[in-house]
Amino acid sequence: MAMCMLARSRTCHIQAMKRTDIKRRPLSDTVLSSLEPEAKEYREKYGVDRIYFVVSPNGRKRWELRHKKADGKWSWLGLGGYPDTGAKLARDKAQSILGQSAEGFDPFDKKAKQQAGLFSALADEWYQRKVEQGRAELTLAKMRMYLDKDILPALGKKPVAEITRADCKALQQAVEGRGAEVAAKKIRGWLNEIFNYAIAHDLIDDNPAINLKAIAKVAPKEQQFAHLLEDELPDFLRALRQAGCRAKVRTAIWMLLFTASRPHMVRSARWEDIDLDEAVWRIPDDVMKMGREHVTPLPRQVVAMLRELQPVTGRSQWVFPGDGSKSPYMSHIAINRTMHAIGYKGLMTGHGSRHTASTLLREHGWPRDYVETQLAHKEGGVAGVYNKAMYLPQRARMMQWYADYLEALEVGMKPERREELDAQVMRG
């Protein structure tokens, strides 16, 4: 019943629209999404460059370009289905076809189409589709980085139909040759997606990257990030307290330690996602590695630090804004650079603080489920999909205990304080 109510509430926002009600062109996204089907398929002119929007009786929608064939007859060229292909992508495709036609290219000739379609254009189209599908920000950033750094320099200027298995093998081996087996695995997966996308668009018949896994190097066992154990923490925490860094960097590091969050989550934290009164931080799905919202409790130490920082950075949407660099928020090197400066280069890293927290919490008896949920490790099954704030009250107690424990280590743990903290674990 709840799911039905939710479905009805969502459809309320998109009022069905008859094509006779269209007032303006180009057609807006609202019009495109709300146009209702009729008994027969119909086309509506989008408003730019002979582009038409097609609505089928079954409700499916797609884009077509009205274009003249080499024999002088007019026909229709498919530009992609909606909403996978949005208005901007459809316009870009149409412009590309019109530009090529002006140079003598016949888009209705499959062989010519295969020869003219450069891999760079196809890869960019595939990437744009990922953007429109709302893929996570981190995933898109990695895709774009490896496209620009590895894939396009190797294959970008080649027609898609001319790329061979040897070309794909050479790309994989080049990436593996610099010791980046994990990157090679990601690139291999994306190549397969791009070539399958080309097959679906009738540009090629076979995927030249399909068997790369059979000759791939096995990645070496992943090395843990440098991290500290409990007996090493007191000196580190005291050195960190005395570090000569700016307030926002210092606050970011303590927030990282006290919440056991990923460094990128902390660096990209936004004020709008933090409720200091409720001591809760709701991290949106586009930031999370697992692709869904994560709710984490904030110990009182973090809340106090953020209240002190808010007058300094509160006018920015970012809790830790950047300094005019390419990133709008704090650079990824700021945290580790501070740890290096206090003498812990190679001994402790921002990401290593998560290993430290996991080890210490489990050694002191906190339940595995609480710890894994706090670390935002994706849970399998139905619970992994629906349970966003699982164990929030319990995790709030656990992370407050952890922040108090680190503070006690910093000032010198007294026996009576250790007994008090150990008793808190027993109470859960």
C-alpha positions as CSV (number, residue, x, y, z in Angstrom):
1,M,0.0,0.0,0.0
2,A,2.8,2.4,0.9
3,M,4.6,1.7,-2.4
4,C,1.3,2.4,-4.3
5,M,0.8,5.6,-2.5
6,L,4.4,6.6,-3.3
7,A,3.9,5.7,-6.9
8,R,0.8,7.8,-7.1
9,S,2.4,10.8,-5.4
10,R,5.2,10.7,-7.9
11,T,3.0,10.6,-11.0
12,C,1.1,13.6,-9.6
13,H,4.1,15.8,-10.3
14,I,4.0,14.9,-14.0
15,Q,0.6,15.9,-15.4
16,A,-0.3,14.1,-18.6
17,M,-0.3,16.4,-21.6
18,K,-2.0,16.2,-25.0
19,R,0.1,17.4,-28.0
20,T,-2.6,19.9,-28.9
21,D,-1.7,21.7,-25.6
22,I,1.9,22.4,-26.7
23,K,2.5,26.1,-26.6
24,R,6.3,26.6,-27.2
25,R,9.2,25.1,-29.0
26,P,11.8,23.8,-28.5
27,L,9.9,21.4,-26.3
28,S,10.8,21.6,-22.6
29,D,11.7,18.6,-20.5
30,T,8.4,18.9,-18.8
31,V,6.6,18.6,-22.1
32,L,8.8,15.7,-23.3
33,S,8.2,13.7,-20.1
34,S,4.4,14.4,-20.0
35,L,3.3,13.9,-23.6
36,E,0.7,11.1,-23.6
37,P,0.4,8.4,-26.3
38,E,-2.4,8.2,-28.8
39,A,-4.0,5.4,-30.8
40,K,-1.4,5.9,-33.5
41,E,2.3,6.8,-33.3
42,Y,2.9,10.5,-33.9
43,R,5.8,12.9,-34.3
44,E,6.1,16.4,-32.9
45,K,8.7,18.9,-34.2
46,Y,11.2,19.6,-31.4
47,G,12.0,23.0,-32.7
48,V,15.7,22.7,-33.8
49,D,17.3,21.3,-36.9
50,R,14.6,19.0,-38.2
51,I,14.6,17.1,-35.0
52,Y,11.3,15.3,-34.1
53,F,10.1,13.7,-30.9
54,V,8.2,10.4,-31.5
55,V,5.6,9.0,-29.1
56,S,4.4,5.4,-29.7
57,P,1.0,4.0,-28.7
58,N,2.7,1.9,-26.0
59,G,4.1,5.1,-24.4
60,R,7.7,4.6,-25.6
61,K,9.4,7.8,-26.8
62,R,12.4,8.4,-29.1
63,W,14.1,11.0,-31.2
64,E,14.3,11.1,-35.0
65,L,16.0,13.4,-37.5
66,R,14.3,14.2,-40.9
67,H,17.1,13.9,-43.4
68,K,17.5,13.7,-47.2
69,K,19.1,10.6,-48.6
70,A,21.6,10.5,-51.4
71,D,18.8,9.8,-53.9
72,G,17.0,13.0,-52.9
73,K,14.3,11.3,-50.9
74,W,13.5,12.3,-47.3
75,S,13.7,9.7,-44.6
76,W,14.1,9.4,-40.8
77,L,17.3,8.8,-38.8
78,G,17.0,7.5,-35.2
79,L,18.8,9.6,-32.6
80,G,18.0,7.5,-29.5
81,G,15.3,6.6,-27.1
82,Y,14.0,9.0,-24.5
83,P,14.8,9.5,-21.6
84,D,18.1,7.8,-22.0
85,T,18.9,10.3,-24.8
86,G,18.0,13.7,-23.5
87,A,17.3,16.8,-25.6
88,K,20.9,18.1,-25.5
89,L,22.3,14.8,-26.6
90,A,19.8,14.5,-29.4
91,R,20.7,18.0,-30.6
92,D,24.4,17.1,-30.4
93,K,23.8,14.0,-32.5
94,A,21.8,15.9,-35.1
95,Q,24.5,18.6,-35.4
96,S,27.1,15.9,-35.9
97,I,25.1,14.2,-38.7
98,L,24.3,17.5,-40.4
99,G,28.0,18.5,-40.3
100,Q,29.2,15.3,-41.7
101,S,26.5,15.3,-44.4
102,A,27.8,18.7,-45.5
103,E,31.2,17.1,-46.1
104,G,29.7,14.3,-48.3
105,F,29.0,11.6,-45.7
106,D,25.8,9.6,-46.2
107,P,24.4,8.7,-42.7
108,F,22.1,6.1,-44.3
109,D,25.1,4.1,-45.7
110,K,26.0,1.7,-42.9
111,K,29.6,1.1,-44.2
112,A,30.2,4.8,-44.5
113,K,28.7,5.3,-41.0
114,Q,31.0,2.7,-39.6
115,Q,34.1,4.4,-41.1
116,A,33.2,7.9,-40.1
117,G,32.2,7.2,-36.5
118,L,35.3,8.0,-34.5
119,F,35.7,6.3,-31.2
120,S,36.1,9.6,-29.4
121,A,32.6,10.7,-30.4
122,L,31.1,7.4,-29.4
123,A,32.9,7.4,-26.0
124,D,31.8,10.9,-25.2
125,E,28.2,10.0,-26.1
126,W,28.4,7.0,-23.8
127,Y,29.8,9.1,-21.0
128,Q,27.1,11.8,-21.5
129,R,24.5,9.0,-21.2
130,K,26.1,8.0,-17.8
131,V,25.8,11.7,-16.7
132,E,22.2,11.8,-17.7
133,Q,21.5,8.6,-15.9
134,G,22.6,10.2,-12.7
135,R,25.7,8.1,-11.9
136,A,27.6,8.9,-8.7
137,E,29.9,11.9,-8.9
138,L,32.9,9.8,-7.9
139,T,32.2,7.2,-10.6
140,L,31.8,9.9,-13.3
141,A,35.0,11.6,-12.2
142,K,36.9,8.3,-12.6
143,M,35.3,7.6,-15.9
144,R,36.3,11.0,-17.2
145,M,39.8,10.7,-15.9
146,Y,40.6,7.4,-17.5
147,L,38.9,8.4,-20.7
148,D,41.1,11.4,-21.0
149,K,44.3,9.9,-19.6
150,D,44.3,6.4,-21.2
151,I,41.4,5.4,-23.4
152,L,41.0,8.4,-25.8
153,P,44.8,8.9,-26.4
154,A,45.0,5.3,-27.5
155,L,41.8,4.8,-29.4
156,G,40.1,8.2,-29.8
157,K,41.2,9.1,-33.3
158,K,40.3,5.6,-34.8
159,P,37.0,4.9,-36.4
160,V,35.0,2.5,-34.1
161,A,34.7,-0.1,-36.8
162,E,38.5,-0.2,-37.3
163,I,39.5,-0.9,-33.7
164,T,40.9,-4.4,-33.3
165,R,41.5,-6.8,-30.5
166,A,45.2,-6.0,-30.8
167,D,44.4,-2.3,-30.2
168,C,42.4,-3.1,-27.0
169,K,45.1,-5.5,-25.9
170,A,47.8,-2.9,-26.3
171,L,45.8,-0.4,-24.3
172,Q,45.3,-2.9,-21.4
173,Q,49.0,-3.8,-21.4
174,A,50.1,-0.2,-21.4
175,V,48.0,0.5,-18.3
176,E,49.2,-2.7,-16.6
177,G,52.8,-1.8,-17.6
178,R,52.8,1.1,-15.1
179,G,51.6,-1.2,-12.3
180,A,48.0,0.0,-12.5
181,E,46.2,-3.4,-12.7
182,V,43.1,-2.0,-10.8
183,A,42.8,0.8,-13.3
184,A,43.2,-1.6,-16.2
185,K,40.3,-3.6,-14.8
186,K,38.0,-0.6,-14.7
187,I,39.1,0.5,-18.2
188,R,38.4,-3.0,-19.5
189,G,34.9,-2.9,-18.1
190,W,34.2,0.5,-19.6
191,L,35.6,-0.5,-23.0
192,N,33.2,-3.4,-23.1
193,E,30.3,-1.1,-22.3
194,I,31.3,1.4,-25.0
195,F,31.7,-1.3,-27.7
196,N,28.4,-2.9,-26.7
197,Y,26.8,0.5,-27.0
198,A,28.2,0.7,-30.5
199,I,26.8,-2.7,-31.3
200,A,23.4,-1.6,-30.1
201,H,23.6,1.4,-32.4
202,D,24.5,-0.9,-35.4
203,L,27.9,0.7,-35.8
204,I,29.9,-2.6,-35.4
205,D,29.0,-6.3,-35.3
206,D,31.6,-7.6,-32.7
207,N,33.1,-6.3,-29.4
208,P,36.9,-6.3,-29.7
209,A,37.4,-5.9,-26.0
210,I,35.2,-8.8,-24.9
211,N,38.0,-11.3,-24.1
212,L,40.6,-9.0,-22.5
213,K,40.0,-10.5,-19.1
214,A,41.5,-13.8,-20.3
215,I,45.0,-12.1,-20.7
216,A,44.8,-9.6,-17.9
217,K,47.4,-9.5,-15.2
218,V,46.3,-10.4,-11.8
219,A,46.4,-7.4,-9.5
220,P,48.7,-7.8,-6.5
221,K,47.0,-8.2,-3.1
222,E,45.7,-4.8,-2.1
223,Q,48.0,-3.1,0.5
224,Q,46.3,-1.5,3.5
225,F,46.6,2.2,3.9
226,A,49.1,3.2,6.5
227,H,47.4,3.4,9.9
228,L,48.2,3.3,13.6
229,L,47.3,0.9,16.4
230,E,46.1,1.9,19.8
231,D,49.5,2.1,21.5
232,E,50.8,4.4,18.7
233,L,47.8,6.8,18.9
234,P,48.7,9.0,22.0
235,D,51.8,10.5,20.4
236,F,50.1,11.0,17.1
237,L,47.1,12.7,18.6
238,R,49.2,15.1,20.7
239,A,51.3,16.0,17.6
240,L,48.2,16.6,15.6
241,R,46.8,18.9,18.3
242,Q,49.9,21.0,18.0
243,A,50.0,21.0,14.2
244,G,50.5,24.4,12.6
245,C,47.7,24.1,10.1
246,R,44.6,26.3,9.3
247,A,41.4,25.8,11.2
248,K,39.5,24.2,8.4
249,V,42.3,21.6,7.8
250,R,42.5,20.9,11.5
251,T,38.8,20.5,11.8
252,A,38.6,18.2,8.7
253,I,41.2,15.9,10.2
254,W,39.5,15.6,13.5
255,M,36.2,15.1,11.8
256,L,37.8,12.3,9.8
257,L,39.2,10.7,12.9
258,F,36.1,11.0,15.0
259,T,33.6,9.7,12.4
260,A,35.8,7.1,10.6
261,S,34.5,8.6,7.3
262,R,36.2,8.4,3.9
263,P,38.4,11.4,3.2
264,H,36.4,12.4,0.1
265,M,33.2,12.4,2.2
266,V,34.7,14.8,4.7
267,R,36.4,17.1,2.1
268,S,33.2,17.4,0.1
269,A,30.9,17.9,3.1
270,R,28.2,20.5,2.6
271,W,26.6,22.7,5.4
272,E,23.1,21.8,4.1
273,D,23.7,18.2,4.8
274,I,24.7,18.7,8.5
275,D,22.3,19.2,11.3
276,L,24.3,20.5,14.3
277,D,21.3,20.6,16.6
278,E,20.5,16.9,15.9
279,A,24.3,16.0,15.6
280,V,23.6,14.1,12.3
281,W,25.3,14.3,8.9
282,R,23.3,13.0,6.0
283,I,25.7,12.3,3.1
284,P,23.9,12.3,-0.3
285,D,24.0,9.3,-2.6
286,D,26.0,11.1,-5.3
287,V,29.0,11.4,-2.9
288,M,28.8,7.9,-1.5
289,K,30.9,5.1,-2.9
290,M,28.0,2.7,-2.4
291,G,25.7,5.0,-4.4
292,R,23.0,5.6,-1.7
293,E,22.6,8.1,1.2
294,H,24.5,7.5,4.4
295,V,23.6,8.9,7.7
296,T,26.4,9.2,10.3
297,P,26.2,10.6,13.9
298,L,28.4,13.4,14.9
299,P,30.1,13.2,18.3
300,R,29.9,16.3,20.5
301,Q,33.6,17.1,19.8
302,V,32.9,17.4,16.1
303,V,29.7,19.4,16.6
304,A,31.7,21.9,18.7
305,M,34.5,22.2,16.1
306,L,32.0,22.7,13.3
307,R,30.2,25.5,15.3
308,E,33.5,27.2,15.6
309,L,34.3,26.8,11.9
310,Q,30.8,27.9,10.7
311,P,31.5,31.7,11.0
312,V,34.6,31.2,8.9
313,T,33.3,29.0,6.0
314,G,29.5,29.2,6.5
315,R,29.0,31.5,3.5
316,S,30.2,28.7,1.2
317,Q,28.1,25.6,0.5
318,W,31.2,23.6,1.4
319,V,32.3,23.0,5.0
320,F,35.9,22.9,3.8
321,P,36.0,25.1,0.7
322,G,39.0,25.0,-1.7
323,D,41.6,27.7,-2.1
324,G,41.0,28.7,-5.7
325,S,42.2,25.3,-7.1
326,K,40.4,23.2,-9.6
327,S,38.4,21.6,-6.8
328,P,35.7,23.7,-5.1
329,Y,36.4,22.0,-1.8
330,M,39.5,21.0,0.1
331,S,42.3,19.3,-1.9
332,H,42.9,15.6,-1.4
333,I,46.5,16.3,-0.4
334,A,45.7,18.7,2.5
335,I,45.0,16.1,5.1
336,N,47.9,13.8,4.3
337,R,50.3,16.7,3.9
338,T,49.5,17.7,7.5
339,M,50.1,14.2,8.7
340,H,53.4,14.2,6.9
341,A,54.3,17.6,8.5
342,I,54.0,16.2,12.0
343,G,56.3,13.3,11.3
344,Y,53.8,10.5,10.2
345,K,54.6,10.2,6.5
346,G,54.3,6.5,5.6
347,L,52.8,5.8,9.1
348,M,49.4,7.3,8.9
349,T,47.0,8.5,6.2
350,G,43.6,10.0,6.0
351,H,42.1,6.8,4.7
352,G,44.2,4.8,7.2
353,S,42.2,6.4,10.0
354,R,39.3,4.1,9.0
355,H,41.5,1.0,9.5
356,T,42.5,2.4,12.9
357,A,38.9,3.0,13.9
358,S,37.7,-0.4,12.7
359,T,40.5,-2.2,14.6
360,L,40.1,-0.3,17.8
361,L,36.3,-0.5,17.9
362,R,36.3,-4.3,17.2
363,E,39.1,-4.9,19.7
364,H,37.0,-3.2,22.4
365,G,33.9,-5.3,21.7
366,W,31.6,-3.1,19.6
367,P,29.4,-5.3,17.4
368,R,30.6,-5.8,13.9
369,D,27.3,-4.7,12.3
370,Y,27.6,-1.3,14.0
371,V,31.2,-0.9,12.9
372,E,30.6,-1.9,9.3
373,T,27.6,0.3,9.0
374,Q,29.5,3.3,10.4
375,L,32.2,2.6,7.8
376,A,29.5,2.7,5.1
377,H,30.5,-0.7,3.8
378,K,27.7,-1.9,1.5
379,E,25.4,-4.5,3.0
380,G,24.0,-7.2,0.8
381,G,20.4,-8.3,0.3
382,V,17.2,-6.3,0.9
383,A,18.6,-4.5,4.0
384,G,21.5,-3.1,1.9
385,V,19.0,-1.4,-0.4
386,Y,16.4,0.0,2.1
387,N,18.2,0.4,5.5
388,K,19.9,3.8,5.2
389,A,20.1,4.8,8.9
390,M,20.5,1.3,10.4
391,Y,21.7,1.2,14.0
392,L,21.8,5.1,14.1
393,P,21.1,5.4,17.9
394,Q,23.6,2.6,18.6
395,R,26.2,4.1,16.3
396,A,25.7,7.5,18.0
397,R,26.7,5.9,21.3
398,M,29.6,4.0,19.7
399,M,31.1,7.0,18.0
400,Q,30.8,9.2,21.0
401,W,32.6,6.5,22.9
402,Y,35.3,6.4,20.2
403,A,35.8,10.2,20.3
404,D,36.0,10.1,24.1
405,Y,38.4,7.2,24.0
406,L,40.7,9.0,21.6
407,E,40.7,12.1,23.8
408,A,41.5,10.0,26.8
409,L,44.5,8.5,24.9
410,E,45.7,11.9,23.9
411,V,45.8,13.3,27.5
412,G,47.0,10.0,29.0
413,M,44.5,7.3,29.8
414,K,43.9,6.9,33.6
415,P,42.9,3.5,34.9
416,E,39.6,4.7,36.2
417,R,38.7,6.4,32.9
418,R,39.5,3.1,31.1
419,E,37.2,1.2,33.4
420,E,34.4,3.8,32.8
421,L,34.8,3.6,29.0
422,D,35.0,-0.2,29.0
423,A,31.7,-0.3,31.0
424,Q,30.1,1.9,28.3
425,V,30.9,-0.8,25.7
426,M,29.2,-3.4,27.9
427,R,26.1,-1.3,28.0
428,G,26.2,-0.9,24.2
